[in-house]
Amino acid sequence: MRQLRLSKSCITQEEKRAVMSVLDRGYLGMGPEVRDFENDLTSFFGRPATCIVNGTAALHLALQGIGIKSGDEVLVQSLTYVASFQAITAAGGIPIACDFDPDTGCIDLIDARQRVSDKTKAIMPVHYAGGVGDLDELYKFAEEYDLRVIEDAAHAFGTEYKGSKVGSFGDIACFSFDGIKNITSGEGGCIVTDDPMVLERIRDARQLGVEQDSERRFAGLRSWNPNVLDQGWRYHMSDIMAAIGRIQLKNFDHHRTKRQSLAKEYSAILAEESLVTLFNHDYEKVVPHIFVVILDPSVDRSKLMDILSKSGVPTGIHYKPNHLLSFFHRKGIRALPITEEYSSRLLTLPLHPELTRDDVRYITTELREHLRDA
Ligand SMILES: Cc1ncc(COP(=O)(O)O)c(C=O)c1O
């Protein structure tokens, strides 16, 4: 019997050699490798990228960078990883849980509109599973209410929207490079923006707020007479991480096409299955981080997950809605009917670059065979 993985960090000898050369150099902190990774990412996006220790910290710094403070409200879909919500509260903001659009998995702007208040300062669209929905509409909405936009693009590295890469346009985009993302640096992430005020704030804030410390470290210097102008955090990336990230970025085309071809294979097979609905993603443009299906309400998801696990097919749930978590639950919150209905029907199938098309055929055969027993 096969034993598949739901997700996997896919690392080659090249990444291992790159890490070894950093170890041999004897400088592991934020130095030349991070500087070069930042330059590589800046070329990739066509505007400045700043490397951060992880995607959650990237979101936190971006929120601080736009000046979110205690009591400010940020619109965000409830269907996201807890990182989006934690980043908002870490910055002192209040996450205002919104519904999502079951066609795309992205924030439902009709619902979000009803939750705007005079305290709303920003919107954080989450590019769920790599899809971005209608970003033109989203930016129009933000303009209408004078909101900053922080795109949680943790799932969407490489996705294109109308011919442009996510992150290459818009206000601010935050990516995650954790072990199983479209590219990894072990842990890690980056913020992409060309807002000079935000850039200045985040570059210092990632180094405990020490003024111009990033630039000094990239030049191999330290200041023994530092100044600090604002609250900072120890959120910088290390050279070990950047060494992995640079190789992953160089080989991204391979990872991208592999993820897209597996998602196309899943979609072609599952289009025939009446007990499963798919998100409306064009896998020529979307680079999927996860592959999620919506089960028919008649299917018992837990039972199905158990049966599939016994056939060597691990599955996952992305996500339990955040407004149902005790820390984020707010009294008097207006219902989120789509989130509440759909979240119990979402099922994530295995996806990573080492999976084969034959594995996808095996997974879908097992899924289809057992959908009706569950
Ligand atoms: C939607 C979303 N946002 C933010 C993050 C946070 O990224 P990180 O794990 O690098 O902190 C993740 C990570 O999985 C995520 O899925």
The ligand as an SDF file (V2000), in Angstrom:
LIG
                    3D

 16 16  0  0  0  0  0  0  0  0999 V2000
   -2.8530   32.0780    5.1380 C   0  0  0  0  0  0  0  0  0  0  0  0
   -1.5760   32.1160    5.9150 C   0  0  0  0  0  0  0  0  0  0  0  0
   -1.1650   33.2910    6.4120 N   0  0  0  0  0  0  0  0  0  0  0  0
   -0.0240   33.4020    7.1140 C   0  0  0  0  0  0  0  0  0  0  0  0
    0.7670   32.2960    7.3460 C   0  0  0  0  0  0  0  0  0  0  0  0
    1.9730   32.4680    8.2220 C   0  0  0  0  0  0  0  0  0  0  0  0
    3.1590   32.0710    7.6680 O   0  0  0  0  0  0  0  0  0  0  0  0
    4.3170   31.4590    8.5800 P   0  0  0  0  0  0  0  0  0  0  0  0
    3.9480   30.0450    8.9060 O   0  0  0  0  0  0  0  0  0  0  0  0
    5.5160   31.5520    7.6870 O   0  0  0  0  0  0  0  0  0  0  0  0
    4.4410   32.2880    9.7890 O   0  0  0  0  0  0  0  0  0  0  0  0
    0.3890   31.0520    6.8410 C   0  0  0  0  0  0  0  0  0  0  0  0
    1.2250   29.8600    7.0710 C   0  0  0  0  0  0  0  0  0  0  0  0
    0.8450   28.7480    6.8290 O   0  0  0  0  0  0  0  0  0  0  0  0
   -0.8190   30.9580    6.1190 C   0  0  0  0  0  0  0  0  0  0  0  0
   -1.2510   29.7940    5.6510 O   0  0  0  0  0  0  0  0  0  0  0  0
  1  2  1  0
  2  3  1  0
  2 15  2  0
  3  4  2  0
  4  5  1  0
  5  6  1  0
  5 12  2  0
  6  7  1  0
  7  8  1  0
  8  9  2  0
  8 10  1  0
  8 11  1  0
 12 13  1  0
 12 15  1  0
 13 14  2  0
 15 16  1  0
M  END
$$$$
